[in-house]
Amino acid sequence: MLISIIVPVYKVERYLDKCVKSLLNQTYNEIEILLIDDGSPDSCPKLCEEYAEKYEVVKCLHKSNGGLSSARNYGVLYARGEYIAFVDSDDYVEKTYIEDMVKLKEKFDADFVITRTSRENEDGSGKTKVPPFEAFVTNKNEALFYVYSQTKVGWAAYGKLYPKSVLLKYPFPDGYFEDCACMYNIINESSKIAIGNYGSNYHYVQHEGSILISKLSQKHYRIFEICKEFGCFIDSNYPNMSILKVMMYYFGVVQLLTLQKMSWKSYKKIFMKYRRMFRNNYKSVLREKRISKQKKIYMLFLCSRPEIFLAQRKIINALKQIHKM
């Protein structure tokens, strides 16, 4: 079974070689690596051409700049594989990254595979600890819960093995948090979803200038548009899973607080908008056994003492910056 690995490339000349070499080192041999040059203004286009000339499994495609979603969707159109995996060009993977996902698919006869990933700083510090759990197969209801409550796995585009047919039907939308905005449709198209714990296989590397640590802008508020769209989807398809709407808005607030520099004034404006929803639904979150104690405590502070919640997030962000120095 041929697996197409799609790598969007834009202004990553410092990191591209490590990424590509980790893909060339895969133990699963039936792969093609599609390097999608998204109109990068640096030496990346030339580097992509050199990889394609040197390695038969590498193909280089050039396009005008359109953003991450546009590059991924472009790669899907040209992919020859029945299944597709995404890798960000400033990240890297272990040699069994593809093989482990293929084994999960075959073991459970799954049509969609989701795995844990790890996060680290550019210098290799701050690696996330991945709690162990046995791989399992589940249905779309349970998979939606795990992904959108951020339990065991998340909604990032990487760390997953997709049927090409579903990606053609549900392309990534433009803008920030694009993977979050389409993942529920992809899950909804799947009947058997395999979930595995290969957290150390995919290394998400957090660099300066990343969306996760960039300054707050209007674009970041798109997360709440996605929350609204997701809420409509849940109401129409899974009305008994309304707790996920609350969790999505919770993660929307946390996403901005944890990853962006936000003033108390900006935070208070957001919190006041969603305060009633959090307070009215906190007890249902508390009763949900699959949600971690840590998330429940965070939501308690978010509901009762928002100023403490904000202070706690700022302290965590400051400690991360000190650790990177």
TORNUDREN-483717 format. One record per residue (C-alpha): residue in one letter; x, y, z; residue number from 0. Coordinates in nm, 4 decimals, padded with zeros to 6 digits, always signed. Each point is the difference from the previous one (the first is absolute). Layout:
BEGIN
<"A"; <X; Y; Z>; NUM>
...
This chain:
BEGIN
<"M"; <+00.0000; +00.0000; +00.0000>; 0>
<"L"; <+00.1523; +00.3288; -00.1127>; 1>
<"I"; <+00.0021; +00.2791; +00.2593>; 2>
<"S"; <+00.0367; +00.3587; -00.1187>; 3>
<"I"; <+00.1774; +00.2260; +00.2504>; 4>
<"I"; <-00.0872; +00.3640; -00.0646>; 5>
<"V"; <+00.2421; +00.2647; +00.1281>; 6>
<"P"; <-00.0988; +00.3674; -00.0473>; 7>
<"V"; <+00.3175; +00.2095; -00.0301>; 8>
<"Y"; <+00.0261; +00.3727; +00.0736>; 9>
<"K"; <+00.2980; +00.1914; +00.1453>; 10>
<"V"; <+00.1454; -00.3012; +00.1813>; 11>
<"E"; <+00.3473; -00.0258; -00.1532>; 12>
<"R"; <+00.1545; -00.0493; +00.3469>; 13>
<"Y"; <-00.2181; -00.3005; +00.0808>; 14>
<"L"; <-00.0877; -00.1638; -00.3319>; 15>
<"D"; <+00.2980; -00.2337; -00.0231>; 16>
<"K"; <-00.0680; -00.1605; +00.3386>; 17>
<"C"; <-00.3645; -00.0497; -00.0931>; 18>
<"V"; <+00.0673; -00.1526; -00.3431>; 19>
<"K"; <+00.2761; -00.2281; +00.1249>; 20>
<"S"; <-00.2291; -00.1352; +00.2719>; 21>
<"L"; <-00.2535; -00.0871; -00.2716>; 22>
<"L"; <+00.2602; -00.1611; -00.2258>; 23>
<"N"; <+00.0976; -00.2183; +00.2952>; 24>
<"Q"; <-00.3455; -00.1600; +00.0320>; 25>
<"T"; <-00.0138; -00.3762; +00.0556>; 26>
<"Y"; <-00.3179; -00.0166; -00.2089>; 27>
<"N"; <+00.1194; +00.0020; -00.3601>; 28>
<"E"; <-00.3171; +00.0591; -00.2016>; 29>
<"I"; <-00.0005; +00.3771; +00.0316>; 30>
<"E"; <+00.0170; +00.3114; -00.2114>; 31>
<"I"; <+00.1077; +00.3301; +00.1524>; 32>
<"L"; <-00.1694; +00.3055; -00.1499>; 33>
<"L"; <+00.1828; +00.3241; +00.0799>; 34>
<"I"; <-00.2460; +00.2821; -00.0682>; 35>
<"D"; <+00.1898; +00.3262; -00.0475>; 36>
<"D"; <-00.2608; +00.2597; +00.0955>; 37>
<"G"; <+00.1728; +00.2885; -00.1764>; 38>
<"S"; <+00.2788; +00.0123; +00.2569>; 39>
<"P"; <+00.2231; +00.3101; -00.0490>; 40>
<"D"; <+00.3178; -00.1621; +00.1379>; 41>
<"S"; <+00.2118; -00.2918; -00.1227>; 42>
<"C"; <-00.2729; -00.2580; +00.0699>; 43>
<"P"; <-00.1137; -00.0348; -00.3651>; 44>
<"K"; <+00.3555; -00.0845; -00.1055>; 45>
<"L"; <+00.0436; -00.2421; +00.2905>; 46>
<"C"; <-00.3240; -00.1783; -00.0917>; 47>
<"E"; <+00.1192; -00.0386; -00.3593>; 48>
<"E"; <+00.3311; -00.1432; +00.1197>; 49>
<"Y"; <-00.1748; -00.2592; +00.2183>; 50>
<"A"; <-00.2235; -00.1014; -00.2921>; 51>
<"E"; <+00.2996; -00.0407; -00.2321>; 52>
<"K"; <+00.1936; -00.2051; +00.2535>; 53>
<"Y"; <-00.2746; -00.2264; +00.1387>; 54>
<"E"; <-00.2511; -00.1876; -00.2143>; 55>
<"V"; <-00.2700; -00.0005; +00.2700>; 56>
<"V"; <+00.0074; +00.3800; +00.0293>; 57>
<"K"; <-00.2100; +00.2198; -00.2260>; 58>
<"C"; <+00.0123; +00.3788; -00.0025>; 59>
<"L"; <-00.3053; +00.2103; -00.0837>; 60>
<"H"; <+00.0025; +00.3795; -00.0210>; 61>
<"K"; <-00.2981; +00.2312; +00.0491>; 62>
<"S"; <-00.0674; +00.3629; +00.0802>; 63>
<"N"; <-00.0255; +00.0836; +00.3677>; 64>
<"G"; <-00.3387; -00.0915; +00.1420>; 65>
<"G"; <+00.0688; -00.1133; +00.3549>; 66>
<"L"; <+00.0214; -00.3316; +00.1797>; 67>
<"S"; <-00.3483; -00.1257; -00.0891>; 68>
<"S"; <+00.0454; +00.0878; -00.3656>; 69>
<"A"; <+00.3311; -00.1892; -00.0129>; 70>
<"R"; <-00.1468; -00.3079; +00.1659>; 71>
<"N"; <-00.3006; -00.0030; -00.2317>; 72>
<"Y"; <+00.2274; +00.0427; -00.3028>; 73>
<"G"; <+00.2027; -00.3000; +00.1111>; 74>
<"V"; <-00.3129; -00.2121; +00.0395>; 75>
<"L"; <-00.0946; +00.0681; -00.3630>; 76>
<"Y"; <+00.3345; -00.1338; -00.1232>; 77>
<"A"; <+00.0415; -00.2855; +00.2496>; 78>
<"R"; <+00.0068; -00.3483; -00.1530>; 79>
<"G"; <-00.0487; -00.1845; +00.3282>; 80>
<"E"; <-00.3321; -00.1352; +00.1169>; 81>
<"Y"; <+00.0919; +00.1271; +00.3473>; 82>
<"I"; <+00.1646; +00.3265; +00.0986>; 83>
<"A"; <+00.2052; +00.1287; +00.2942>; 84>
<"F"; <+00.1010; +00.3606; +00.0685>; 85>
<"V"; <+00.3290; +00.1198; +00.1445>; 86>
<"D"; <+00.0822; +00.3654; +00.0683>; 87>
<"S"; <+00.3319; +00.0982; -00.1558>; 88>
<"D"; <+00.1499; +00.1328; +00.3244>; 89>
<"D"; <-00.0795; -00.3219; +00.1892>; 90>
<"Y"; <+00.1577; -00.3445; -00.0212>; 91>
<"V"; <-00.1079; -00.3603; +00.0501>; 92>
<"E"; <+00.1446; -00.3286; +00.1198>; 93>
<"K"; <+00.0763; -00.2721; -00.2541>; 94>
<"T"; <-00.3084; -00.2082; +00.0896>; 95>
<"Y"; <-00.2450; +00.2921; -00.0300>; 96>
<"I"; <-00.1760; -00.1297; -00.3125>; 97>
<"E"; <+00.0493; -00.3711; +00.0709>; 98>
<"D"; <-00.1651; +00.0230; +00.3417>; 99>
<"M"; <-00.3060; +00.1754; -00.1405>; 100>
<"V"; <-00.0311; -00.2515; -00.2846>; 101>
<"K"; <+00.0205; -00.2849; +00.2524>; 102>
<"L"; <-00.2783; +00.1597; +00.2038>; 103>
<"K"; <-00.2168; +00.0312; -00.3089>; 104>
<"E"; <+00.0561; -00.3639; -00.0941>; 105>
<"K"; <-00.0359; -00.1354; +00.3534>; 106>
<"F"; <-00.3415; +00.1579; +00.0518>; 107>
<"D"; <-00.1103; +00.0184; -00.3648>; 108>
<"A"; <-00.0452; +00.3724; +00.0635>; 109>
<"D"; <-00.0759; +00.2646; -00.2603>; 110>
<"F"; <+00.1517; +00.2858; +00.2036>; 111>
<"V"; <+00.2995; -00.0081; +00.2369>; 112>
<"I"; <+00.0695; +00.2525; +00.2779>; 113>
<"T"; <+00.3146; -00.0068; +00.2156>; 114>
<"R"; <+00.1514; +00.2000; +00.2841>; 115>
<"T"; <+00.2764; +00.2496; -00.0795>; 116>
<"S"; <+00.2568; +00.1770; +00.2143>; 117>
<"R"; <+00.0993; +00.3661; +00.0215>; 118>
<"E"; <+00.3432; +00.1451; +00.0677>; 119>
<"N"; <+00.1950; +00.3237; -00.0255>; 120>
<"E"; <+00.2497; +00.0671; -00.2751>; 121>
<"D"; <+00.2925; -00.0961; +00.2241>; 122>
<"G"; <-00.1627; -00.3330; +00.0879>; 123>
<"S"; <-00.1116; +00.1110; +00.3463>; 124>
<"G"; <-00.3530; +00.0051; +00.1385>; 125>
<"K"; <-00.1066; -00.3321; -00.1495>; 126>
<"T"; <-00.3551; -00.0934; +00.0882>; 127>
<"K"; <-00.0516; -00.3184; +00.1969>; 128>
<"V"; <-00.2397; -00.2387; -00.1696>; 129>
<"P"; <-00.2004; -00.2124; +00.2477>; 130>
<"P"; <-00.0078; -00.3640; -00.1132>; 131>
<"F"; <-00.3137; -00.1712; -00.1251>; 132>
<"E"; <-00.0741; -00.3050; -00.2127>; 133>
<"A"; <-00.0917; +00.0532; -00.3640>; 134>
<"F"; <-00.3665; -00.0601; -00.0722>; 135>
<"V"; <-00.2677; +00.0338; -00.2670>; 136>
<"T"; <-00.3132; +00.2059; +00.0507>; 137>
<"N"; <-00.2992; +00.1528; -00.1760>; 138>
<"K"; <-00.0530; +00.3577; -00.1165>; 139>
<"N"; <-00.1884; +00.1015; +00.3176>; 140>
<"E"; <+00.2841; -00.0985; +00.2301>; 141>
<"A"; <+00.2660; +00.1345; -00.2356>; 142>
<"L"; <-00.1725; +00.3387; -00.0055>; 143>
<"F"; <+00.0043; +00.0043; +00.3783>; 144>
<"Y"; <+00.3700; -00.0907; +00.0257>; 145>
<"V"; <+00.1071; +00.2545; -00.2620>; 146>
<"Y"; <-00.2186; +00.2946; +00.1013>; 147>
<"S"; <+00.0462; -00.0442; +00.3725>; 148>
<"Q"; <+00.3748; -00.0346; -00.0677>; 149>
<"T"; <-00.0029; -00.3330; +00.1847>; 150>
<"K"; <+00.2731; -00.2407; -00.1135>; 151>
<"V"; <+00.0233; +00.1657; -00.3440>; 152>
<"G"; <-00.0531; +00.3404; -00.1622>; 153>
<"W"; <-00.1252; +00.1566; -00.3219>; 154>
<"A"; <+00.3323; +00.0977; -00.1626>; 155>
<"A"; <+00.0373; -00.1068; -00.3634>; 156>
<"Y"; <+00.3231; -00.1887; +00.0662>; 157>
<"G"; <+00.0168; -00.3323; +00.1836>; 158>
<"K"; <-00.2829; -00.1429; -00.2096>; 159>
<"L"; <-00.0525; -00.2269; -00.3007>; 160>
<"Y"; <-00.2852; +00.1150; -00.2246>; 161>
<"P"; <-00.1857; -00.1527; -00.2936>; 162>
<"K"; <+00.0687; +00.2247; -00.2983>; 163>
<"S"; <-00.3666; -00.0173; -00.1004>; 164>
<"V"; <-00.1107; +00.1684; +00.3239>; 165>
<"L"; <+00.2591; +00.2786; -00.0311>; 166>
<"L"; <-00.1262; +00.0720; -00.3507>; 167>
<"K"; <-00.3525; +00.0283; +00.1384>; 168>
<"Y"; <+00.1010; +00.2130; +00.3002>; 169>
<"P"; <+00.3016; +00.2181; -00.0891>; 170>
<"F"; <+00.1681; +00.2114; +00.2681>; 171>
<"P"; <-00.1566; +00.3482; +00.0295>; 172>
<"D"; <+00.2187; +00.3104; -00.0108>; 173>
<"G"; <+00.1057; +00.1776; +00.3170>; 174>
<"Y"; <+00.1276; -00.0843; +00.3466>; 175>
<"F"; <-00.1079; -00.3221; +00.1763>; 176>
<"E"; <-00.0845; -00.1532; -00.3378>; 177>
<"D"; <+00.0436; -00.3583; +00.1197>; 178>
<"C"; <-00.2409; +00.0533; +00.2892>; 179>
<"A"; <-00.2547; +00.1397; -00.2475>; 180>
<"C"; <-00.0183; -00.3092; -00.2203>; 181>
<"M"; <+00.0989; -00.2949; +00.2193>; 182>
<"Y"; <-00.3554; -00.0655; +00.1220>; 183>
<"N"; <-00.1205; -00.0450; -00.3586>; 184>
<"I"; <+00.2807; -00.2459; -00.0697>; 185>
<"I"; <-00.0841; -00.1987; +00.3137>; 186>
<"N"; <-00.3684; +00.0062; -00.0913>; 187>
<"E"; <+00.0841; -00.1655; -00.3341>; 188>
<"S"; <+00.1836; -00.2854; +00.1741>; 189>
<"S"; <-00.1578; -00.3158; +00.1363>; 190>
<"K"; <+00.3026; -00.1547; +00.1751>; 191>
<"I"; <+00.2654; +00.2247; +00.1523>; 192>
<"A"; <+00.3221; -00.1421; +00.1438>; 193>
<"I"; <+00.1620; +00.2000; +00.2808>; 194>
<"G"; <+00.3610; -00.0679; +00.0937>; 195>
<"N"; <+00.2558; +00.1310; +00.2451>; 196>
<"Y"; <+00.3109; +00.0639; -00.2095>; 197>
<"G"; <+00.0604; +00.3376; +00.1596>; 198>
<"S"; <+00.3750; -00.0073; -00.0479>; 199>
<"N"; <-00.0301; -00.0712; -00.3746>; 200>
<"Y"; <-00.1004; +00.3507; -00.1052>; 201>
<"H"; <+00.1956; +00.2958; +00.1365>; 202>
<"Y"; <-00.1871; +00.3289; -00.0220>; 203>
<"V"; <+00.2709; +00.2639; +00.0396>; 204>
<"Q"; <-00.1066; +00.3379; +00.1371>; 205>
<"H"; <+00.2055; +00.2779; -00.1591>; 206>
<"E"; <+00.0050; +00.3757; +00.0507>; 207>
<"G"; <-00.2642; +00.1505; -00.2283>; 208>
<"S"; <-00.2224; -00.3045; +00.0270>; 209>
<"I"; <-00.3748; +00.0620; +00.0164>; 210>
<"L"; <+00.0220; -00.1434; +00.3507>; 211>
<"I"; <+00.2230; +00.2773; +00.1299>; 212>
<"S"; <-00.0715; +00.2901; -00.2342>; 213>
<"K"; <-00.1650; +00.3223; +00.1124>; 214>
<"L"; <-00.3762; +00.0095; +00.0294>; 215>
<"S"; <-00.1801; +00.1249; -00.3099>; 216>
<"Q"; <-00.3529; -00.0029; -00.1356>; 217>
<"K"; <+00.0816; -00.3167; -00.1964>; 218>
<"H"; <+00.0314; -00.1970; +00.3235>; 219>
<"Y"; <-00.3629; +00.0703; +00.0873>; 220>
<"R"; <-00.0986; -00.2278; -00.2867>; 221>
<"I"; <+00.0039; -00.2808; +00.2570>; 222>
<"F"; <-00.3374; +00.1252; +00.1251>; 223>
<"E"; <-00.1482; -00.0061; -00.3506>; 224>
<"I"; <+00.1092; -00.3625; -00.0173>; 225>
<"C"; <-00.1559; -00.0650; +00.3413>; 226>
<"K"; <-00.3308; +00.1316; -00.1323>; 227>
<"E"; <+00.0193; -00.2139; -00.3165>; 228>
<"F"; <+00.0907; -00.3041; +00.2085>; 229>
<"G"; <-00.2946; +00.0679; +00.2311>; 230>
<"C"; <-00.2395; -00.0005; -00.2960>; 231>
<"F"; <+00.1526; -00.3273; -00.1192>; 232>
<"I"; <-00.0475; -00.1604; +00.3434>; 233>
<"D"; <-00.3592; +00.1250; +00.0289>; 234>
<"S"; <-00.0854; -00.1475; -00.3406>; 235>
<"N"; <+00.1848; -00.3311; +00.0253>; 236>
<"Y"; <+00.0792; -00.0804; +00.3650>; 237>
<"P"; <-00.2474; +00.1904; +00.2226>; 238>
<"N"; <+00.0772; -00.2280; +00.2957>; 239>
<"M"; <+00.3654; +00.1124; -00.0061>; 240>
<"S"; <-00.0575; +00.3681; +00.0780>; 241>
<"I"; <+00.2786; -00.0128; +00.2592>; 242>
<"L"; <+00.2431; +00.0171; -00.2924>; 243>
<"K"; <-00.1277; +00.3469; -00.0896>; 244>
<"V"; <+00.0963; +00.1179; +00.3488>; 245>
<"M"; <+00.3411; -00.1647; -00.0263>; 246>
<"M"; <+00.0626; +00.1650; -00.3363>; 247>
<"Y"; <-00.0694; +00.3479; +00.1358>; 248>
<"Y"; <+00.2137; -00.0827; +00.3029>; 249>
<"F"; <+00.2892; -00.0949; -00.2276>; 250>
<"G"; <-00.0625; +00.3134; -00.2039>; 251>
<"V"; <+00.0584; +00.2152; +00.3079>; 252>
<"V"; <+00.2934; -00.2109; +00.1189>; 253>
<"Q"; <+00.1545; +00.0064; -00.3478>; 254>
<"L"; <+00.0163; +00.3777; +00.0040>; 255>
<"L"; <+00.1153; +00.0209; +00.3617>; 256>
<"T"; <+00.2590; -00.2733; -00.0122>; 257>
<"L"; <+00.1464; +00.0814; -00.3361>; 258>
<"Q"; <-00.0374; +00.3748; -00.0382>; 259>
<"K"; <+00.0891; +00.3161; +00.1891>; 260>
<"M"; <-00.3333; +00.1295; +00.1231>; 261>
<"S"; <-00.0914; +00.2886; +00.2290>; 262>
<"W"; <-00.2520; -00.0298; +00.2845>; 263>
<"K"; <-00.2317; +00.2328; -00.1925>; 264>
<"S"; <-00.0006; -00.2257; -00.3085>; 265>
<"Y"; <-00.0363; -00.3120; +00.2114>; 266>
<"K"; <-00.2881; +00.1433; +00.2032>; 267>
<"K"; <-00.1853; +00.0941; -00.3182>; 268>
<"I"; <+00.0209; -00.3589; -00.1257>; 269>
<"F"; <-00.0785; -00.1544; +00.3363>; 270>
<"M"; <-00.3092; +00.2140; +00.0581>; 271>
<"K"; <-00.1353; -00.1076; -00.3379>; 272>
<"Y"; <+00.0155; -00.3706; +00.0874>; 273>
<"R"; <-00.0189; +00.0101; +00.3809>; 274>
<"R"; <-00.3629; -00.1135; +00.0270>; 275>
<"M"; <+00.0575; -00.2986; -00.2265>; 276>
<"F"; <+00.3024; -00.1139; +00.2021>; 277>
<"R"; <-00.1776; +00.0406; +00.3337>; 278>
<"N"; <-00.3218; -00.1670; -00.1159>; 279>
<"N"; <+00.1835; -00.3033; -00.1347>; 280>
<"Y"; <+00.2859; -00.0436; +00.2442>; 281>
<"K"; <-00.1772; -00.2737; +00.1975>; 282>
<"S"; <-00.0494; -00.2129; -00.3106>; 283>
<"V"; <+00.3717; +00.0311; -00.0717>; 284>
<"L"; <+00.0758; -00.0957; +00.3607>; 285>
<"R"; <-00.2102; -00.3171; -00.0330>; 286>
<"E"; <+00.1732; -00.1113; -00.3201>; 287>
<"K"; <+00.2514; -00.2638; +00.1117>; 288>
<"R"; <+00.1988; +00.0101; -00.3238>; 289>
<"I"; <+00.1016; +00.3629; +00.0534>; 290>
<"S"; <+00.3172; +00.0396; +00.2059>; 291>
<"K"; <+00.0045; +00.1504; +00.3488>; 292>
<"Q"; <+00.2393; +00.2676; -00.1227>; 293>
<"K"; <-00.2457; +00.1243; -00.2629>; 294>
<"K"; <-00.2804; -00.0012; +00.2581>; 295>
<"I"; <+00.2076; +00.2088; +00.2414>; 296>
<"Y"; <+00.0914; +00.2456; -00.2760>; 297>
<"M"; <-00.3650; +00.0377; -00.0951>; 298>
<"L"; <-00.0932; +00.0530; +00.3650>; 299>
<"F"; <+00.2416; +00.2933; +00.0208>; 300>
<"L"; <-00.1212; +00.1252; -00.3364>; 301>
<"C"; <-00.3574; +00.0044; +00.1326>; 302>
<"S"; <+00.0579; +00.1297; +00.3514>; 303>
<"R"; <+00.3284; +00.1943; +00.0065>; 304>
<"P"; <+00.0928; +00.1009; -00.3551>; 305>
<"E"; <+00.2716; +00.2379; +00.1219>; 306>
<"I"; <+00.1810; -00.2940; +00.1653>; 307>
<"F"; <-00.0344; -00.2025; -00.3182>; 308>
<"L"; <+00.1577; +00.2797; -00.2045>; 309>
<"A"; <+00.2815; +00.0500; +00.2526>; 310>
<"Q"; <+00.0732; -00.3727; -00.0002>; 311>
<"R"; <+00.0246; -00.0092; -00.3806>; 312>
<"K"; <+00.2321; +00.3027; -00.0011>; 313>
<"I"; <+00.2291; -00.1641; +00.2558>; 314>
<"I"; <+00.0157; -00.3172; -00.2099>; 315>
<"N"; <+00.0815; +00.2025; -00.3129>; 316>
<"A"; <+00.2717; +00.1931; +00.1850>; 317>
<"L"; <+00.1583; -00.3207; +00.1307>; 318>
<"K"; <+00.0035; -00.1424; -00.3523>; 319>
<"Q"; <+00.1833; +00.3074; -00.1285>; 320>
<"I"; <+00.2552; -00.0163; +00.2846>; 321>
<"H"; <+00.0580; -00.3696; -00.0672>; 322>
<"K"; <+00.0752; +00.0744; -00.3666>; 323>
<"M"; <+00.2667; +00.2623; +00.0845>; 324>
